[in-house]
Amino acid sequence: MEPSEALSFVIFFSGAFLMPLVAGRFHFTAAVGEILFGVAVGTAGLAWVHPTVFTDTLADLGFLFLMFLVGMEIDFNRIEKEGFWNISIASLVAVSTLGVGAVLAWQLGLPFFIALVLGAMSVGIALVALVEVGASQKRYGQVLLLVGSIGEFLTLIALTAYNLIHLYGMSYHLLEEIGKALFLFFVAYAFLAVLRLAVWWHPQRFQRWVDMDDPSEVGVRAGFMVMLSLAAVAGWVGLEAILGAFLAGALFSFVFRDKGVLESKFSAVGQGFFIPLFFINVGVSFDAGALGDLDTTLYLLAVLAVASLITKLVPAFLLKFVGFTMRQVMASGFLLAAPLTLLVAAEEMGHELGVLDDRMSSAIILLAIVSGVVFPTVFKLLMGTGPERSETVEN
């Protein structure tokens, strides 16, 4: 390792260590702090570090691991327990969000890809905020997490579909690539079926996977194997590797329903090493010069932020059909409008495809930061004050 790379590595991990402490004190998520740290020490700030092959490779692994953990966040027990009506409403909210995003992008004269950015959902910040207001295990929180989980999955599927159509157009070749995509799902399903049978017939052999004190950490190694294998298969069939990583996480979540210890181990490896490097690298690569003058930047940021909020608020009114109060509906819209993880994922994909220029890419990163701080704060104000506080916690 070159001295400059070693110094960059030290700076990266100094930020990874310090940002959760700073973020906790100022009440925003560690990911937001890590992006801001990257901006401060990167090309847009002090220019202490620059992206290198070494840091880019680690950041790519962090991105895959992040999508793997996103897949693991899906609680299939909760989905099965909610019943047909709640699942139907949650699915309708998620689908409507993408539809409203498409309408707003068209009305604003923005590229269609921005519809996917506006409609993106993620449960990461939502789960943290629900825990903080004491609603994560209540009916309100469970339904909201269900909406976020379905929306997260639909967002990734929509991004993948856009990727294929952008690359191949409406042609026979597109059908061929869709067939390859279906092959990826078949591989994931086949592995799932075999693994479920193995766990069913030989539970004692698989117990080691979830043992807290396994010295070889077989479960963690299996997770890496499945994640990287499905990411490789996704790349082979022409899809984004992150879809394969997401499927691998969802696969583990489906097979190991009681995955407490295993999930803790994956989270420790990912959140403790790989994922902070990804978010810091996003900040280091941030191109502030592409945004133009301050007035233009603020206007673009305001348009994207308002459009993102409207995209979530309008479909959230459907939650009235599952008994949400007006305060809960409004709070839900604000919380769902902070999908930091998938905003960054969408920006990365759009920039690679060439459908987002440097200016719009930088604006989306700013949107991820601002929405990740402001919207959850408004959510907590709505849910933490007023006469409906006790109702929220009880429902």
C-alpha positions as MATLAB code, in Angstrom:
seq = 'MEPSEALSFVIFFSGAFLMPLVAGRFHFTAAVGEILFGVAVGTAGLAWVHPTVFTDTLADLGFLFLMFLVGMEIDFNRIEKEGFWNISIASLVAVSTLGVGAVLAWQLGLPFFIALVLGAMSVGIALVALVEVGASQKRYGQVLLLVGSIGEFLTLIALTAYNLIHLYGMSYHLLEEIGKALFLFFVAYAFLAVLRLAVWWHPQRFQRWVDMDDPSEVGVRAGFMVMLSLAAVAGWVGLEAILGAFLAGALFSFVFRDKGVLESKFSAVGQGFFIPLFFINVGVSFDAGALGDLDTTLYLLAVLAVASLITKLVPAFLLKFVGFTMRQVMASGFLLAAPLTLLVAAEEMGHELGVLDDRMSSAIILLAIVSGVVFPTVFKLLMGTGPERSETVEN';
ca = [
       0.000    0.000    0.000;
       1.326    3.416   -0.983;
       1.793    6.011    1.816;
      -0.930    8.218    0.276;
      -3.369    5.285    0.238;
      -2.511    4.447    3.841;
      -3.180    8.049    4.861;
      -6.494    8.030    2.991;
      -7.440    4.815    4.775;
      -6.654    6.367    8.163;
      -8.736    9.458    7.347;
     -11.619    7.299    6.092;
     -11.755    5.273    9.269;
     -11.282    8.267   11.503;
     -14.516    9.547    9.979;
     -16.176    6.136   10.283;
     -15.331    6.141   14.006;
     -16.223    9.743   14.800;
     -19.380   10.312   12.743;
     -21.753    8.027   14.724;
     -20.719    9.901   17.890;
     -21.263   13.304   16.265;
     -24.501   12.204   14.576;
     -25.919   10.911   17.846;
     -25.251   14.226   19.549;
     -26.976   16.242   16.806;
     -29.774   13.692   16.216;
     -29.179   12.684   12.598;
     -28.183    9.330   11.154;
     -24.583    8.165   10.939;
     -24.876    7.781    7.142;
     -25.646   11.496    6.774;
     -22.639   12.327    8.935;
     -20.397   10.025    6.922;
     -21.399   11.665    3.626;
     -20.809   15.118    5.127;
     -17.414   14.003    6.450;
     -16.495   12.749    2.978;
     -17.524   16.102    1.477;
     -15.406   17.933    4.076;
     -12.207   15.944    3.483;
     -12.743   15.236   -0.226;
     -12.435   17.178   -3.455;
     -15.273   19.580   -2.565;
     -13.695   20.473    0.789;
     -10.191   20.237    2.206;
      -8.982   17.852   -0.537;
      -7.142   15.684    1.991;
      -8.242   12.495    0.240;
      -9.224   11.542   -3.294;
     -10.936    8.397   -4.607;
      -8.441    5.641   -5.386;
      -8.765    2.137   -6.812;
      -8.326    0.785   -3.282;
     -11.013    2.950   -1.644;
     -13.357    2.567   -4.632;
     -13.111   -1.233   -4.387;
     -13.863   -1.197   -0.655;
     -16.703    1.264   -1.249;
     -18.187   -1.027   -3.928;
     -18.121   -3.899   -1.437;
     -19.767   -1.590    1.078;
     -22.513   -0.789   -1.435;
     -23.159   -4.495   -2.008;
     -23.211   -5.166    1.727;
     -25.592   -2.256    2.246;
     -28.038   -3.733   -0.287;
     -27.612   -7.145    1.351;
     -28.645   -5.685    4.725;
     -31.534   -3.840    3.050;
     -32.804   -7.220    1.863;
     -32.380   -8.670    5.338;
     -34.525   -5.856    6.771;
     -37.607   -7.375    5.114;
     -39.560   -9.112    7.878;
     -41.479  -11.949    6.221;
     -43.072  -12.900    9.517;
     -44.583   -9.414    9.700;
     -45.772   -9.600    6.098;
     -47.490  -12.947    6.697;
     -49.019  -11.718    9.954;
     -50.500   -8.493    8.594;
     -53.198  -10.139    6.520;
     -54.511   -9.594    2.998;
     -56.134   -6.176    3.590;
     -53.082   -4.505    5.158;
     -50.753   -6.010    2.562;
     -53.036   -4.802   -0.241;
     -53.159   -1.242    1.097;
     -49.398   -1.194    1.737;
     -48.754   -2.426   -1.818;
     -51.144    0.171   -3.232;
     -49.332    2.931   -1.331;
     -45.971    1.754   -2.681;
     -47.189    1.470   -6.281;
     -49.017    4.821   -6.072;
     -45.831    6.481   -4.865;
     -44.006    5.506   -8.042;
     -47.025    6.663  -10.074;
     -47.172   10.078   -8.375;
     -43.414   10.405   -8.833;
     -43.806    9.787  -12.577;
     -46.544   12.441  -12.869;
     -44.516   15.027  -10.959;
     -41.349   14.352  -12.961;
     -43.342   14.808  -16.179;
     -45.007   18.004  -14.942;
     -41.659   19.468  -13.888;
     -40.011   18.577  -17.181;
     -37.468   16.321  -15.487;
     -36.029   13.070  -16.910;
     -38.179    9.988  -16.288;
     -35.399    8.526  -14.163;
     -36.158   11.258  -11.592;
     -39.579    9.609  -11.109;
     -37.752    6.640   -9.618;
     -35.702    8.969   -7.426;
     -38.841   10.727   -6.156;
     -40.654    7.424   -5.588;
     -37.761    5.642   -3.856;
     -38.494    4.095   -0.454;
     -36.268    2.570    2.210;
     -36.892    1.257    5.718;
     -33.482    2.057    7.240;
     -34.151    5.554    8.595;
     -37.837    4.689    9.103;
     -36.964    1.867   11.492;
     -34.612    4.061   13.534;
     -37.188    6.859   13.810;
     -40.000    4.473   14.779;
     -37.837    2.985   17.524;
     -37.114    6.492   18.828;
     -40.833    7.331   19.180;
     -41.637    3.924   20.671;
     -43.807    2.773   17.755;
     -41.664    0.175   15.989;
     -43.488   -2.787   17.569;
     -46.946   -1.197   17.517;
     -49.462   -1.655   14.726;
     -48.774    1.810   13.285;
     -45.051    1.130   13.050;
     -45.488   -2.385   11.684;
     -47.791   -1.214    8.884;
     -45.419    1.623    8.025;
     -42.459   -0.767    7.903;
     -44.542   -3.046    5.671;
     -45.128   -0.144    3.274;
     -41.416    0.683    3.320;
     -40.370   -2.934    2.721;
     -42.690   -3.355   -0.264;
     -41.695    0.064   -1.600;
     -38.020   -0.793   -1.224;
     -38.443   -3.968   -3.250;
     -40.515   -2.228   -5.945;
     -37.944    0.586   -6.187;
     -35.140   -1.884   -6.884;
     -37.267   -3.762   -9.420;
     -38.194   -0.467  -11.130;
     -34.541    0.618  -11.243;
     -33.609   -2.734  -12.769;
     -36.392   -2.487  -15.374;
     -35.283    1.041  -16.281;
     -31.707   -0.202  -16.597;
     -32.724   -2.916  -19.073;
     -35.006   -0.674  -21.163;
     -32.388    2.095  -21.267;
     -29.703   -0.303  -22.463;
     -31.719   -2.411  -24.928;
     -34.877   -0.431  -25.790;
     -38.169   -2.103  -26.707;
     -36.660   -4.897  -28.770;
     -36.268   -8.651  -28.956;
     -32.963   -8.227  -27.182;
     -34.860   -6.745  -24.251;
     -36.924   -9.937  -23.979;
     -33.686  -11.904  -23.947;
     -32.340   -9.766  -21.105;
     -35.628  -10.080  -19.187;
     -35.211  -13.829  -19.536;
     -31.779  -13.514  -17.985;
     -33.275  -11.441  -15.165;
     -35.858  -14.140  -14.549;
     -32.975  -16.613  -14.485;
     -31.480  -14.662  -11.601;
     -34.754  -14.950   -9.707;
     -34.828  -18.679  -10.492;
     -31.306  -19.123   -9.132;
     -32.291  -17.294   -5.954;
     -35.476  -19.335   -5.602;
     -33.708  -22.659   -6.258;
     -31.071  -21.883   -3.657;
     -33.815  -20.840   -1.258;
     -35.707  -24.099   -1.755;
     -32.609  -26.234   -1.198;
     -31.549  -24.256    1.852;
     -35.013  -24.415    3.418;
     -35.090  -28.199    2.973;
     -31.610  -28.534    4.458;
     -32.549  -26.429    7.487;
     -35.774  -28.416    7.913;
     -34.147  -31.866    7.767;
     -30.871  -31.084    9.521;
     -31.491  -28.210   11.964;
     -28.661  -29.312   14.249;
     -26.090  -28.906   11.469;
     -27.259  -25.388   10.668;
     -27.366  -24.357   14.306;
     -23.690  -23.468   14.018;
     -24.629  -20.761   11.517;
     -26.449  -18.797   14.181;
     -24.283  -19.620   17.209;
     -22.910  -16.532   18.923;
     -19.577  -18.172   19.766;
     -18.764  -20.002   16.500;
     -15.002  -19.358   16.094;
     -15.135  -19.809   12.315;
     -18.224  -17.589   11.841;
     -19.644  -19.992    9.254;
     -22.909  -18.038    9.039;
     -21.109  -14.799    8.139;
     -18.990  -16.601    5.542;
     -22.145  -18.145    4.062;
     -23.697  -14.698    3.851;
     -20.691  -13.344    1.949;
     -20.752  -16.362   -0.364;
     -24.444  -15.970   -1.175;
     -24.202  -12.178   -1.526;
     -21.202  -12.187   -3.875;
     -22.481  -15.193   -5.853;
     -25.849  -13.623   -6.602;
     -24.189  -10.265   -7.304;
     -21.926  -12.059   -9.808;
     -24.899  -13.826  -11.419;
     -26.715  -10.471  -11.662;
     -23.701   -8.942  -13.419;
     -23.473  -11.954  -15.720;
     -27.078  -11.596  -16.907;
     -26.672   -7.838  -17.424;
     -28.339   -6.572  -14.251;
     -26.992   -4.321  -11.528;
     -24.991   -6.284   -8.956;
     -26.905   -4.550   -6.175;
     -30.077   -6.430   -7.160;
     -28.257   -9.715   -6.617;
     -26.994   -8.531   -3.230;
     -30.514   -7.403   -2.277;
     -31.948  -10.799   -3.277;
     -29.287  -12.543   -1.194;
     -30.291  -10.540    1.896;
     -33.979  -11.199    1.300;
     -33.119  -14.881    0.839;
     -31.460  -15.077    4.239;
     -34.339  -13.194    5.825;
     -36.860  -15.637    4.333;
     -34.988  -18.805    5.343;
     -33.783  -17.739    8.784;
     -36.927  -16.135   10.222;
     -35.373  -16.044   13.711;
     -32.171  -14.410   12.509;
     -31.332  -12.252   15.520;
     -27.738  -13.398   16.127;
     -26.961  -13.814   12.430;
     -28.355  -10.391   11.559;
     -26.340   -8.834   14.380;
     -23.163  -10.387   12.993;
     -23.850   -9.183    9.450;
     -24.691   -5.727   10.739;
     -21.479   -5.624   12.799;
     -19.333   -6.493    9.770;
     -21.221   -4.201    7.393;
     -21.864   -1.182    9.619;
     -18.521   -1.534   11.368;
     -16.328   -1.718    8.270;
     -17.690   -1.727    4.716;
     -20.775    0.505    4.711;
     -19.169    3.605    6.316;
     -16.494    3.467    3.610;
     -19.198    3.558    0.943;
     -20.966    6.618    2.385;
     -17.699    8.471    3.030;
     -16.580    7.699   -0.526;
     -19.858    9.170   -1.818;
     -18.977   12.396   -0.008;
     -15.344   12.328   -1.168;
     -16.544   12.005   -4.785;
     -19.152   14.762   -4.398;
     -18.728   17.400   -7.120;
     -19.825   20.724   -5.615;
     -18.678   22.614   -8.702;
     -21.271   20.822  -10.848;
     -24.120   22.446   -8.898;
     -23.518   25.940  -10.294;
     -24.383   29.112   -8.392;
     -26.003   29.042   -4.949;
     -29.432   30.314   -6.052;
     -29.734   27.654   -8.756;
     -28.619   24.960   -6.313;
     -31.117   25.992   -3.643;
     -33.931   26.168   -6.201;
     -33.172   22.692   -7.595;
     -32.840   21.257   -4.092;
     -36.152   22.838   -3.023;
     -37.945   21.481   -6.113;
     -36.637   17.959   -5.539;
     -37.360   18.046   -1.797;
     -40.935   19.319   -2.205;
     -41.620   16.897   -5.060;
     -40.237   13.991   -3.022;
     -42.421   14.938   -0.060;
     -45.575   15.285   -2.192;
     -44.803   11.934   -3.822;
     -44.966   10.276   -0.392;
     -47.710   12.373    1.221;
     -50.385   11.867   -1.436;
     -50.346    8.023   -1.416;
     -50.019    8.044    2.395;
     -53.669    9.130    2.618;
     -54.566    5.570    1.570;
     -53.416    4.534    5.046;
     -56.670    6.006    6.359;
     -58.215    2.732    5.148;
     -56.216    0.785    7.747;
     -57.197    3.104   10.582;
     -54.444    5.734   10.570;
     -55.310    9.141   12.026;
     -54.601   12.305   10.042;
     -51.556   13.027   12.204;
     -50.232    9.535   11.555;
     -50.851    9.891    7.806;
     -48.928   13.177    7.668;
     -46.112   11.787    9.807;
     -45.912    8.703    7.567;
     -45.477   10.852    4.466;
     -42.580   12.752    6.017;
     -40.847    9.598    7.219;
     -41.206    7.748    3.906;
     -39.745   10.811    2.139;
     -36.315   10.096    3.665;
     -35.044    7.034    1.747;
     -31.372    7.954    2.107;
     -30.005    4.522    1.168;
     -31.930    4.120   -2.063;
     -31.512    7.776   -3.045;
     -27.768    7.222   -3.019;
     -28.215    3.886   -4.812;
     -30.394    5.496   -7.497;
     -27.871    8.330   -7.966;
     -25.039    5.850   -8.400;
     -27.013    3.857  -10.986;
     -28.269    6.910  -12.874;
     -24.793    8.392  -13.100;
     -23.343    5.104  -14.369;
     -26.080    4.843  -17.023;
     -25.451    8.436  -18.096;
     -29.060    9.557  -17.521;
     -28.000   11.920  -14.727;
     -25.487   14.665  -15.397;
     -22.999   15.790  -12.740;
     -25.284   18.625  -11.637;
     -28.323   16.424  -11.050;
     -26.227   13.687   -9.393;
     -24.813   16.186   -6.908;
     -28.307   17.599   -6.298;
     -29.635   14.122   -5.462;
     -26.828   13.585   -2.951;
     -27.756   16.924   -1.361;
     -31.403   15.789   -1.326;
     -30.392   12.570    0.444;
     -28.545   14.565    3.113;
     -31.233   17.209    3.650;
     -34.185   14.814    3.585;
     -32.316   12.405    5.864;
     -32.050   15.153    8.503;
     -35.167   17.310    8.074;
     -37.986   14.871    7.305;
     -37.340   12.387   10.172;
     -37.120   15.386   12.521;
     -40.561   16.596   11.387;
     -41.869   13.045   11.788;
     -40.667   12.901   15.390;
     -42.196   16.308   16.121;
     -45.542   15.142   14.744;
     -45.484   11.842   16.612;
     -43.839   13.081   19.799;
     -46.181   15.939   20.647;
     -49.889   16.455   20.921;
     -52.791   14.359   22.180;
     -52.263   11.532   19.688;
     -48.871   10.576   21.106;
     -50.326    7.926   23.399;
     -52.627    6.673   20.635;
     -49.681    6.212   18.293;
     -47.781    4.131   20.787;
     -50.766    1.994   21.669;
     -52.005    1.304   18.118;
];
